[in-house]
Amino acid sequence: MKADVKSALPHLRLLAASLLGAVMLATAGAPAQTNETLPPVLTNLAQVRALGPVGVRQLKRPVHVRGVVTYVHSQREHIFLQDETGAMLIPVTNPGLCPAFAMDVEVRGVTGTNGTQWGIMDGQFTVHGPGTLPEPAKATLAEVQAIRHRLKWIEVEGVVLQARKHSSRSAVLQLADLSGVSTVGLVTTPDSFTPTNLIGARVRAQGLNVRAGLAPLLMQEVSLLSVLSPGQADPFKATATTASVLRNSAPTVERVSLRGTVLRTIYRPSSQSGIYIRDDTGAFQTALLAPQPTNDPTYQYTQTIPLADVHPGDVVEVVGSPTVTTPNLFLQHAQLRVLGAGPEPEPISVTTAEVAAGQFPSDLVTVRGRLLGRHQVTTGRNLWRDVLRLTADGHEVSVFLDSNVSDRFATLPLNDLIEARGLVVPEDGAAPGLPAKKYLVQVTSVADVRSLGLAPEVARNRTLQLTGGVAILVLLAGSWIALLRSRLARERRIATERERSEAAIREANTSLERRVAERTVELEKAREETARALATERELNALKTRFVSIVSHEFRTPLGIIMSAVELLRNYQDRLPAPKRDELHADIYGSTRQMAGLMEQVLVLGRVEGGRLEFKPKPVDLAALCEKLADESLSATGHRCQIDLRIDGPLGGTQGDEALLRHLFSNLLSNAVKYSPAGSTVEFSVRRDGADAVFSVRDRGIGIPETHLPHLFEPFRRASNVGETPGTGLGMLIVKRCVELQSGRIEIQSKVGEGTTVMVSLPMFAVVPAP
C-alpha cells in the first residue's frame, strides 16, 4: 500500500500544480467583461474565463464549447481543451469517458467551482474524431521556465542534459539552450523508449506550457519529441576541444569536452559557484550540473556523474556547454571527472595593465602594486568583501576576498608594495559574452596577499624630500663659506689663470699628437684590409679561370670524339663494317661516361661545399662493399690495371655512410689507376684498428712532387708531372671533404716515379655524430 501511495505522489503533485496554474490564469488573464455583457450560453473558453470567480452570484451558467484536446492527465482525471480563444483545464467526472489526446471534442456543462478551481463543471464530452493541433509558437527554455506562454501550445529546441523514466512510462527531460534550462514532462512513453542514450542529443519538443511540478512543459506522447541530432549514454564522449578554440567560436549549447588542471574552486556570493581550470591554451570557468538523485528504484536514469571533490592541481576532464565564450570562457551545465592528482599550478606573473585589460580572464595570476586604499562591503548576512586598491605604472586594479569575517586586511599599511595571488574575474554584473568594464583579482585567503615593504616609488619620494632639506642647509652653509672665501679666491685666480692657460695648451698639443697617431694606425689598417681584399679577388678570379679552362678542356676532347663518331655513323653507317660501327659506338659511350664523371665530381663538390651532403651512418657490410668498389673500378677503367683487394681480419659490426664511402674510394681508386702504367697492380687493403677501419690505396704510378703535396686538396690544383693525363683537380678535394664528414683522418705518402700511398682511417666500429 505504501508503495502505491509513493508511486502516485508525482501524479498528485502534477495535478495540484496544474490546478493552481489554471486558477492563476483564470484570475489574471480574463478579458475585461462583465456578467451582463456575456451571452446566456457561453460558447468559447474566453467567455468562461471572463466570468471568473467574480461571478459567484451567477455560477451556474450553461457552457457549450468545442476544441482540440492538448493534454490528458495520466489518470484521466482532467484534460486541457484549446479553442481559437485559448486553453482551459476541464475536470473529467468519469475517467472511462475521458476523450483522447488530439481529439476534436465538444463539451457541454456549466460554470462553477469545485472548491479549488474555477471552470467548466459536470462536462459532457462528444468526440467528433481526430482534431488539428494548433500551430506551435516558438519559445525559449527561459520563457518556458518562467511560464511566459501559460496554457499555450509551444515548441522549443534544446540539448538534453539529464533524463529519467518512471516505471509508469512517464518521463522527464532536462533541456538547455542559450537562454537557460527547463524541464519537459512526457506523460506516456512506449516500453522501447529509453532516456539513457539521449544525453547530449538536440531535440525539438511540442507541448503545453503549464507549471506542473518540475515540468513546466507537458507533452502527451513521445511522437511530439523529435531528435534533431543523436545523443549518447556516456557524457564524456563529447567532442574534444581546447579553450583557445572555444574563445574564437560562437556560444553554443552543444556539449564539448576539455581537459586541464584545476586552478581553484571559488564561491562568489553575487554569482554562481565555479571551478576554474587551465589547459595548454588558456583558462576557463565552469559551473557543474547538479546530478539527479538515483535512490528511487521506480526511475530509470541517464548516466549520473556525481559532484566531484576537486582540489587545485587535479587533472580533470569536463564536459559542458560553452554558452559564454568571449572574453570569459564559461562552460555551463557541466559534468566533471578527476583523471589524476598533481602539484598545485603556478600562477602567471602579470601587470596591473594586463589585468585591467582582461588579458588573462579566469586564470590564476600574481600581480604587484602600491596599496592606494582598502575598504569593505557587505555581500549578505554575515558575509563581507574586503577590497584592496593597487596601482602600478598608471593602472589600477582591485583585489578582493569574500569571507564571513570582516577587516581581513586591516594590518596592511598604505603605500606598501603588495603582491596578490588570485583569479582574474569580471566585476559583478558584467554582461555575459561582452568585455567587462572592469576586471578584478579574487583571492581565497589572507595568505594570498602579502606586503613586500614600502613601495619603491614612495621610498624614492621620501628620500628626495629628505635630500632636499639637507641640500637647503648645505646651500646656506656653502653660501656663507663662499662669502668668506671669495676674497681669497679673487687673489688666487690671477695666479692660477696663467697656469691653467699653459696646461690647456699642453693638453691640446698632447691630444693633437694622439689623434694624429690614431689616424695613422687607422689608415694603415685600411690599407692592409684593401690589400687583402684585392688578393682575395685575384685568387677568386684565378680559380674561376682555372675552372673554366679545365672544364672546357676536359669537355672538348670527349665532345670531339662524340661529334666525329656521330658524323661517321650518320653519313656512312650502311657502308661501315660491323666492327667499325661497334668501335664508334664504344667511343661515344666512353666519351659520354667521361663527361658524366666530370659533371658528377662538380655536383658532388657543390653538395659538399653547400652543406647538402650529410653523414647518415647505418650498418654496412664493409668487406662486401670493398669488393664491389674494386669490381666497379675495374669496369670503369676498362681493366687498365689489376686491383689487388686484401682484407685483414674480420670486419663485422661496422657503421658507415655507403654513399660517402663510394665517393671517397671511387676517386682514390680512379686516381691510382689513371696515374699508373697500364698492366700494373693497384693495392687496396682494409683492416680494423680499435674503433677505426684503416684503408690503404697504393699504386706504382708517377707519384706527386713534394712541393705539390701541401696544395693537393686545393680546388683545380694538379701536379706539374701529370702531362696530358685528363683530370680536373677536384677528386682529392672531394676525398678530403668525405673524410671530414665521417670524422676520419687521411695521410698521403708519395715519391716521384715510385708511386703514391693514401691511408684513410674512419671510426666505423662506433657510432660517430656528424661534425
C-alpha angles and dihedrals in degrees: 000000000000090000091053091051091047093051091049095052096084090053092048090052089048092052094047093050092047092052091048091050091050092050091050091049093049092052098042106033105043117125117246098264130133128221090253093058094053121092120250090253117042108225103179137036094248089064091051091051091046092058092052128152091314088075095066091136090060103034095139100074117149115245128198112174136155130203147124124287109244098175139019121195114242090241090042090241095133142356137210113236122196128196131167091286100051142281136294138183111246121191118231114221096190112036089198090065095045111132119237128250118282093014124142100241134184116206127198119186146106134270118256148110133265092205096272105041139041118216144078114346132191090018120188113205128214115187116211096184132267115351133203117257114228121260104269120241116230112247140172123234091245089058090047092051091050091047090238090156099045112191091351126132104244142168127220137180127208149134119269112245100173137351140187136186125208123221087246087065095252116129140196125209124193109212133187134196132166090279097055146278133304140161130246121204121209111203097199133012132177119255089251092060111102125175096202094091097045100079109121092012119135109228140178118218132189122197150109121305102223128134105250112163108290095342113079090175117058123197120189099208141006093252087076089063116082121190106218096179125009126254133206139225096239111063091200091067088081120124112285117231142149136250094250092053092051093048088059093047133081119260113269140172093220112117119253133177128229133177125208149122123286111246100181144327110234134186114197115188091216096049144024125301110259145187114217116213134181126205128181092281104042147306133287142176127237135189116208124234111240105241122234117250115261101194096095109091092196091070132074112211140197113246106296118213110202121226103273123229099230131181134191109281096030114134106227142176115219129189119196149126116277094218090156118040110154123093101334106041108218127181113202131195088022132175120202140192130187115238097182146324125263142165119297107271120252119243123243114247108234139165128246088249091057092049092048090051092051093237095148106037116183091002129126109249143168117223132178131203146141114276106246098173147325135220141160136224132190116246098182144329107330090349123121138185117209112200129196122194113213128184134191132162092358096306126109129207132178124227118197140183124200115207144131092255124077130220095027092158099039093119096057109105120227116252092028119133103251126200115200128188116199150100126302106234134167120251118270113279096025111155112251114250094018129093111265119240088229136021124205137192114237118202125192102211143015088254089068090068124061137167119238093194131262113350111257094235091052091048090051092050092050091048090050091051092050092045090050092056092048090047091055092052091047090049093053092048091045091052091054092047090046091056091053093047098043095087093049090046092054091053093049095044094070091051096047098043091075092048092049091049092051091046091049091053091049091048092049091052092049092048092049092051091049092050091050091051093047091049090050091054091048092051091049091051091049090050091051093048091050091051091050091049092050091048091050091049091049090050092050091049090050091050091050091048092049091048094051092044095048096042093046091047093048091048096044096066099048091040090053091050092048094048092047093049093046091050092052092047093047095051104030107021095119092050098043117096117243095253091054092049089050090050092052091048089050090051091052092047094047094047091048091052090049091054092045090052090052092050091046090056092050092047094046091050090049092052092047095048091043092053093242095117106081134188108246109175122199136153111296134181097234097188093051091046093052091050090050092049091050092050092047091050091050090052094043092051095043092244090293090152133018113249112213109202116197122183114193113202132333118324102188123141098036125154122200149132107265093198093056091044090053093050090047102049098031087062094045094047092043091052092046092053094040095055097039127087114263112266095024123122128253114204116218116181138168132189140161122256109179107294092347132088108216117207126190128192114186129178137177094225137125095296129215123277113246093238090059097051095085089054097044095107096047117109117264092002115137131175118261093239098060092098113182094342106129119242145127105221091241101100098080092044089055089048092053094048092049090051092049092049088056093046090244138137132239129199128183127200118182141162126189112256094007104069143250134276121200118194118195124185118193127179094234098145093065130045106258121196117234112266 
